Amino acid sequence: MKRLAIDTDYLAATLDALMAIPSPTGYTDTIVRHVSAELTRLGLSVELTRRGAMRAVRKGAEHRGARALVSHLDTLGAQVKFLKENGRLSLVPIGTWSARFAEGARVTIFTRSGAYRGTILPLKSSGHTFNDEIDTSPIGWDHVELRVDALAFNHEDLEKLGIEIGDIVAVDPNPEFLDNGFIVSRHLDNKAGVAVMLAALKALNEEGAETPVDIHWLFTIAEEVGVGASSIITPDVASMIAVDNGTTAPGQNSREFGVTFSMADQTGPFDYHLTKKLVELCEENDIRYQKDVFRYYRSDSASAVEAGADVRTALITFGVDSSHGHERIHMHALRSLAELITAYVVSPVEIPRDYEETAGMKGFTRQPTAEAEQSLTPEATEADIADSLD
């Protein structure tokens, strides 16, 4: 079966709804409930781990050798580190992101007794007071503070409000969906990946598509702090594709259009055979793609493999400009990813040996070892060869 048509209106509406739900790592219960309800509406039964990582299985012809798709529900955020004497809060980041992008952010502080609004500001934020010192202030989490929009002028006032060390701070995403297809927001990593998976599932259901093996739809809750898919994969899963953001930036080959394949991240190369299959599916289905290598990046696949899951892994991404900052993506990439997912899950199993956790050499994969064929004739001269390399 070829790629399926994707309902981009549904994809955009789903993403917009996800963006409206704060979900920094450690505060994901609400978004888990939301996605669980949507999976149920799409006809799947949902299983949760104790902390809320999610699994929903769409049945295929074969139980063994299942395929998994994974995105993470959690986002970047912050946590209260200290209640300051000036009535403001010092912070530490949740996940890896620069305080440069925290300055000026509107936020919500979640306490045991309720929520408060506030703003993350540099320690020197008044131009009328500090003049040019604002432009020369250092950048870092030790150089910002959270101003709470409540009567809080000292440490005691903060305590009366019920604000405590360790309270979670969610940063407003401020999403914009532009008519030209661009989407600008914080936390597109990885709520856009979640929306892509749900849109692909909707397309499969509407087509009544059958798959050769079970498909596990996985949603994790602590990827931004490195935990990710460490405890959600069952032994019957043979391969897993992570759906996440690519790194569109100078020196990178990611794009905001089409599928960007990560060939490797900081944990090493992704599975040769699975990635090759996905690339060929793009070529067969006229899905635009490019390849990239991510140097300072890890995803749900890394946590799964490090936890001992013996699964083939691949990473397909939507290119994000200014990742972990004020992010920008394009609907073309999201649609392309969803199309690729539909083509992949219905495609035949090419490595039947993967049905078993362990097996003998029979049916084991092969990688090319012979030299590539040259376009030059055997009589080619050294000069010809030199010219061909120019």
Beta strands, then each sheet from edge to edge (+ up, - down):
strand 1: 46-48
strand 2: 54-58
strand 3: 62-72
strand 4: 77-83
strand 5: 89-94
strand 6: 106-111
strand 7: 114-122
strand 8: 144-148
strand 9: 168-171
strand 10: 176-177
strand 11: 182-185
strand 12: 213-220
strand 13: 237-248
strand 14: 259-265
strand 15: 268-269
strand 16: 289-293
strand 17: 312-321
strand 18: 327-330
sheet 1: 1+ 2- 12+ 3+ 13+ 17+ 14- 15+
sheet 2: 1+ 2- 12+ 3+ 13+ 17+ 14- 16-
sheet 3: 5+ 4- 9+ 6- 7+ 8-
sheet 4: 10+ 11- 18+
end
